[in-house]
Amino acid sequence: MTVRDHGDPGDAPTIPPPLQPPRNPARPSAAEEARTIVASTNTATLATLTADGDPWASFVTYGDLDGAPVLCVSDLAEHGRNLDADPRASIAIVAPDDAGAQTDPLARARVTLAGVAERPTGAELTAAREAHLNAVAAARFYIDYSDFTVWLLRVHRVRWVGGYGRMDSATGADYAAAEPDPVRPRAARAVAHLNDDHADALTAMARVLGGYPDTRSAVCTGADRYGLDLRVDTERGVAHTRVGYPAPLRSIDELRSAAVELTRMAREGA
């Protein structure tokens, strides 16, 4: 008897594999993906433990101090009392909405950071306070109240999910050493331009560099410091592939020349 993944009834769509290995499928690590998501927003769900050991989830705002979420929590709130009694906590952060996830929330990228919350002191407290105020302007009205405490989440474990079928874990050390992507948060206009004006180039990239020589059309679904994500329509069905630049980008200003270089490589290879 054949056992199908997820109890597949047998009529689920299949994803055609590449016919050739992609030339350069380089992409961000889980730690880099996580850092990028954390830097992209200022709202999250904080999970703490009650006195009875039950999980307690709360909507919170946060600042970003070198990847460590900075919370400003009322000691009167339940999650504030929970942290005071047991500093173990995790925080779930969902990336801002994008065109690929408008109809399916589970297609959105998200990350869970788990660790221990601490009250920073001295220079670190000053930096944490500034990071929170930079991210949450309204906090200036209450951050100095006597019943509010600034907490810093020391990240020990990271779980990143990039959508269906894309997920990975990272250590706290790897997360701390990573940097947010300088390209992805500002790439929407460039991606739209590629799709509107350079459809033929994207198709050539998918055929020659992405491992799908039977591509009929391709759409760019995202760009980061390492390359482009492409959704390809092939004779065998719809698939996703990766086309990496010759070298990682240092800023969004380098994206145009990198895309031009990929186009040249694809057309010469064809």
N, C-alpha and C positions, 0 to 999 in steps of 0.2 A: 504493500500500500504506500502511495506517495503522499508525504506530508507537505502541505503548502505553507509558506510563510504567512503569518497573520490570518490563517484560516481562509486564504484566497479561494473564493468559490469557483475559480477557473476562468472567469470572463473579465478579470481585471486587465487594464491596458499594460502592455509590456514596453520597456524602454530599450530601443536598439543599442547595442554596444558599439563602440568605435570600430571601424574596419582597420584602422592603423593606430599605433600609439600616438597620442598628441605630442607635438614637438617639445613643448615646454609648459607643463600643467602647473607651474609654480603658483601657489596661493598663500595667503596669510595663515599663520599658525593659529591654533585655538586661543592662545594667550593674546595674540595680536587682535584677533576678531573680538575677543572679550573687551580689551582695552578700548577699541573703537566704539563699541556699543555703549560702554560706560561713559565715554566722553561725549556721546551724541545727544544725551537727554539729561533731565534732572529729577525724574520721578521714578518710583520703584515700589515694589511690595516687600516689606520687611517681615521676616518670620522670626519670632522670639518664642521663648518657653515660659509658660505660666508657672505659678508656684506648685501646681499639681502636675507639671510636666507635660501639659498639653500644648500643641503648636498654636501660635496666635499670629495671624497675618494682618498687617496694617499698611495702608497706603502712606508713603512718606515722600518727602523731597530730599535731595542730597546734593552735595558738592563733590568735586573730584580732586583729591590731593595725590597726584602721582599714581592714580589708579585706585587709591583707597577711598571708598565712599565716606563722606563726612555728613553725619546726621546732626540735627538740632532738635532734640526731643524734650517734650515737657515731662517732668518727673511725676506729674499728676496723671498722665496718660498711661493706659495699661501696658503698652509696649515699653514705655519709659521705666515703669516699675519692674517689668520683666528683665530688662537689661541690667538694672541695678542689682537684681537678685541672681541672675545667671547670664553672663555676657556672651554665651554662645548664641550665634545668630547667622542667618543667611538672608541675602537680598536678591530678588529676581528683577531683572531690568529688561524691558522689551525695547527693541530699536524703534525709532520713529517709523511711521507707516511709509510705504513706498508703493509704486505702481504694481509691483508683482504680488503684493499681499492685500490689495484693497478688497478682494472678494473672499479671501481665506486667511483669517487671523493666524492660523497655525503655520502659514508660510513665512511669517515674520521671524527675523532673527531675534534671539534672546539669550540671556546669560544668567546663571545663578552663581553668586559668590558666597562661599561659606567660610566662616572664621570666628573670631572673637572680637567683641567691641571693647574698646578701651577709651578712657578719658585722656586725651592728650594734655600735655603740660608744657610750660615754657614756650620756646620758639615754635615748637610743633603746634601748640594750641593756637598761637597767633596765625600760623599758616593755614591751619584747618579752618579757623573762623573766617579768614579771608576767602578761602576756597568755597565755603558754603555761601557766603554773601554774594560772591561773584556769580554763582549758579542760581541762587534763590533771592532775588532782590527784596521780596516781601519780608524776609527773615530779619531785616534790620529793625523791624518794629517789635520783635520779641526776643532776639537772640541774647540780649543782655538781662533779661528778666531772671530773677533769682531761682525760679523753678524750672528753667530750661538748661539742659546740659548738652554740650558738644561731644559727640561720640565719633570715634574713628574705627572703622571696621578693618581689622588686620586680616587680610585674605589668606586663607590656608588652602582652599580648594576651589577650582573653577570648572563649571560645566557650561559649554557653549553649544547652542543649537542654531544652525543656519537655515532651518526650514526642513522640509521632508528629506530624510536620508542623509543629512549633513549634520554631524555632531562630533564633539571630541571633548576631552578633558585636559586640564593643565594644572600644574602645581602652583602654589602661591608664589614661589620663587620665580618660575617662568613668567607668571603674570606680571610681577613687579618689574622684571627686566624688559618686558615688551613695551612697545609704544603704540599709541593710536595711529591708525592709517591716515596719512595726510591727503589722500586722494578721494576715497569713497564718500566722505560727508559732503563734498563739493562737486561730485561728478555728475549730478542729474542732468544738467544742461548739456554736458559733453556727450553723455549717453544718448540723449534725445537727438542731438545733432548727428551722431553716427547712424542712428536708425532712420532719420528723415532724409539724409543726404548721401549716405555712403552704404546703402544696402548691398550693393555689388561687392564692395570691399569686404564687408562682414561675411558674405557668402564665400568669397575666396579664402578668407582666413579659416573658416570652418572646414573647408574642403582640404586645404593644404597643410594647415598648422594644427587644426583641431581634431584630426583623425576621422573625419566624416566626409570622404570624397563623394558620397552620394547626396550631399546637401543640396536641396532645392532653394532654400532661403534661410537666412539667419537673422536673429534679433539680438542685440546686446542688452543684457538684463542687469549689468552692473560692471563697475570698474573700480580697481583699487591699485595700490602701489605696485603690485606684481603682474597684473594682467587684466584681461576682459573675460567676463562670463557671457557665454553665448547660448541661446536656445535655438536649436537647429531643427528644421523640418526636412526630413529625409524620405526617400522612397520606402523606408522600413518603419517610419513613424517619427514621433517627436522625441528629441533627446537634448541633453545639456552637455556642453563641453567647455574647456578652458584653453585660452590662448595667452601665454605669458610673454611679457616684453623681454628683450635681450638682457635688460638690467632693471632692478627695482627703481621706482621713481622717488624723488625726494620731495616733490611738491606737485600740486595740481597743474602748475604752469608747464610741466613736462609732459602732460598727458597727450596733447595734440601731436607733438613730434614722435611720441612712442607709437601712437596709432598710425601715423604716416609710415613709420618703419615697419610695423606689422603688415601694412598693406603692400609695401614694397616686397617684403619677404614672401608673402603669399602669391603675388603675381609673378615674381621670378621663379618661385617653386613650381607654379602651374605651367 
